Amino acid sequence: MTFVKNYQSELGRVIDAIDAKQVGHVIELLGRARDERRRIFVCGNGGSAATASHFATDLIKGASFGRPSRFRILPLTDSLSTITAYSNDVNYECIFVEQLKNFAEPGDVLLAISSSGNSPNVLRAVEYANSIGCHTVALTGRDGGLLGPLAQVNVQISHAHTGRIEDAHMVVLHMIGYYFMEEERQHQSD
């Protein structure tokens, strides 16, 4: 089918354009956070929320189980009662930042995912994390939106198609997760 072949071809180009140096920087940052017993927070909306949850699971189980040093990662997307309480009683824009106010400390890491780079609740979370001395990482699409320059590290997928941006975000997070699950484990056993 032509559509499928075209999608595959375009996705291949998108994946080839991922900035490996930026991904490597995120790997170093998350490894240091783990080793220093810092918290890592991850957030996003819609498909990006699902990606955030998936990544947290990869680090909580895949990169931590049976290891002496474990990741302390919290997906801010997963407490449905907290999210809906803030959305209903305050506003949707505060659902991530208010959770950070309970848990984040200087030196922790916030990884924020937004295809557009313009989600107000994600922007508020990064602004707050920056203000208290957290390390901030963004996974963005298109031109990075407002989020790209707001975060200290931006892994930007410079493409207009939301599906391909979300596909590439998952690939980036699998690169990171599987570095800790496979590559790091290989070096530890050598």
GIWOBEL-V6386 format. One record per pair of residues at least 4 apart in sequence whose ideal C-beta (glycine too) atoms are under 6 Angstrom apart, sorted by the first residue. I is the first residue (numbers start at 0). GAP is how many residues later the second one is. Records with the same first field share a line. If there is no record, write none. Layout:
I->GAP + GAP
//
This chain:
10->153 + 156
13->145 + 150 + 154
14->156
21->133
22->149 + 152
24->128
25->111 + 150
26->149 + 152
28->106
32->5 + 7 + 76
33->35 + 37
37->69 + 70
38->33 + 69
39->33 + 69
40->33 + 35 + 69
41->10 + 13 + 14 + 33 + 69
42->9 + 33 + 34 + 53 + 69 + 82
43->4 + 5 + 8 + 69
44->4 + 74
46->119
47->65 + 66
48->28
50->62 + 118 + 119
51->23 + 25 + 61
52->22 + 24 + 25
54->118
55->4 + 17 + 19
56->4
57->4 + 119
58->4 + 12 + 14
59->4
60->4
61->119
62->8 + 114 + 117 + 118
63->6 + 7
75->20 + 23
82->12
83->4
84->4
85->4 + 8 + 9 + 12
86->5 + 8
89->4
92->27 + 28 + 31
93->4
94->26
95->25 + 29
96->27 + 28 + 31
99->4 + 25 + 28
103->4 + 30
105->26 + 27
107->26
108->26
109->19 + 24 + 26
110->26
111->10 + 14 + 26
112->26 + 56
113->5 + 8 + 26 + 33
114->26 + 47 + 50
115->29
116->23 + 27 + 28 + 30 + 31
117->27 + 28
122->23
125->10 + 24 + 25
128->5 + 7
129->6
135->15 + 16
136->14 + 16
137->9 + 10 + 13 + 16
138->16 + 30
139->4 + 7 + 8 + 14 + 16
140->16 + 24
141->18
143->4 + 10 + 12
147->6 + 8
154->17
156->8 + 11
158->5 + 6
172->4
173->4
177->4
178->4
179->4
//
